[in-house]
Every structure is written in C-alpha cells, then in structure tokens.
Amino acid sequence: MMSMTGILSLLSALIATSDALSCTQCYSESSSCSGPSVTCPLDHQCGSTYTETTAVGGVKNVVTYRACTKTSECNFNGSVSVNGGKVKRVTSCCNTDFCTPTTPPLPKTSYNFNGVVCPCCTSASDWCYTTETIRCTGDENRCILQIVEIPDLGSTVLRGCATQSMCDDGSVSESVDGLSVNMKITCTNGGRGVH
C-alpha cells in the first residue's frame, strides 16, 4: 500500500508532466528574435529553427523562427542545394517555460560528388521546367521538388539536391506573422551520374 507521501509525490509528478509549456513565438531575419508568449500542445517543446541561405557570390541570409515544436521534429538537420545556392536548416528544442534552445551547428558543406544528378531550377511561379541539372554532393542524395505557396502573394518552386531529412518534411502548413504558408515537398532517387 502506498503511503500518503508516495501518493502526493505521484500526483505532483503527474501534474508537472501534464502542464503545457509556454514558449516564445517570433520570426526574425537575424540569429535571434523575441515575441509574444504562446501555450503549446502537450506533445510540443519550445523550438527554434535557424535557416541559412547562401546565394551566388556568397551572400548569406539568416532567418530564425521560434514557436511550439513537435517533439518528433526537434534535432532536425538538413540542407538543399541548387546551382549557385544552398539552404541549410536546423531545429533545436528545450522543455522549460520560455527557454531559448541552443543553436546547433549547421550542416557542413561537402564538395564530394555522391553520384546523384538532379533536375535543377528555381522559379517565382507555380512550376519550373528545366533541362538544367545539378551534381549532388555529400549527404544530399535525393532530388527534391519544393513548392511554397503564400495565398495572395504567390508561389516559389525549387528543384535540386536534398538530404533525406528535408524530404521527410512532406507537406506542411504554417502561419507565420499572420501569413499562411503552405509547403509541399516530393523527392525521388534521381539519376546516377558519372564520377
């Protein structure tokens, strides 16, 4: 038979695990951001997603998005490449109220051809057709087609090389600063190129 102290300890533990986290929600074109508090669903943690985009000429753009993040999406690490550009993304989490997750290192850039060749294009419309290809390197061994649609603002399309983790994102719908963002990702194995 459990003692009164044991019962109180058990109840206290159950109450602590059922409390939803309060996290900061924000978006910033820098490595940090601040914003209002949001209450997370029970299977979420406070998450930060850092995205670094490198374009032709080495120009870098960093974006930070903080919000409630599904626990299964924590510790994300992936990248996508197109001719003349690369997008690297990491997500980290912490599980106390208003905590700030540490920034994990972005994926390292590899220049070693892995044998996969993919169609490659970017377009500010709802599709891109191309005969251009890209030779994939490192862990980017999947060919990706990513369509991002923001209602009333338009669509962007990207085709290139990606890590499996980027392909696993599938279809995602998010609301960022009042804007609805719909992203659809499909991936294929691609062709095998000559080393």
HELIX and SHEET records of a PDB file:
HELIX    1   1 MET A    4  SER A   18  1                                  15    
HELIX    2   2 VAL A   56  GLY A   58  5                                   3    
HELIX    3   3 THR A   71  GLU A   73  5                                   3    
HELIX    4   4 GLN A  164  CYS A  167  1                                   4    
SHEET    1   A 2 SER A  22  THR A  24  0                                        
SHEET    2   A 2 SER A  37  THR A  39 -1                                        
SHEET    1   B 7 CYS A  26  SER A  28  0                                        
SHEET    2   B 7 LYS A  60  LYS A  70 -1                                        
SHEET    3   B 7 HIS A  44  THR A  54 -1                                        
SHEET    4   B 7 GLY A  85  CYS A  94 -1                                        
SHEET    5   B 7 PHE A  76  VAL A  82 -1                                        
SHEET    6   B 7 GLY A 154  ALA A 162 -1                                        
SHEET    7   B 7 CYS A 121  SER A 123 -1                                        
SHEET    1   C 9 CYS A  26  SER A  28  0                                        
SHEET    2   C 9 LYS A  60  LYS A  70 -1                                        
SHEET    3   C 9 HIS A  44  THR A  54 -1                                        
SHEET    4   C 9 GLY A  85  CYS A  94 -1                                        
SHEET    5   C 9 PHE A  76  VAL A  82 -1                                        
SHEET    6   C 9 GLY A 154  ALA A 162 -1                                        
SHEET    7   C 9 ARG A 142  ILE A 150 -1                                        
SHEET    8   C 9 LEU A 179  THR A 188 -1                                        
SHEET    9   C 9 VAL A 172  VAL A 176 -1                                        
SHEET    1   D 3 THR A 133  THR A 137  0                                        
SHEET    2   D 3 PHE A 113  PRO A 119 -1                                        
SHEET    3   D 3 GLY A 191  ARG A 192 -1                                        
END                                                                             
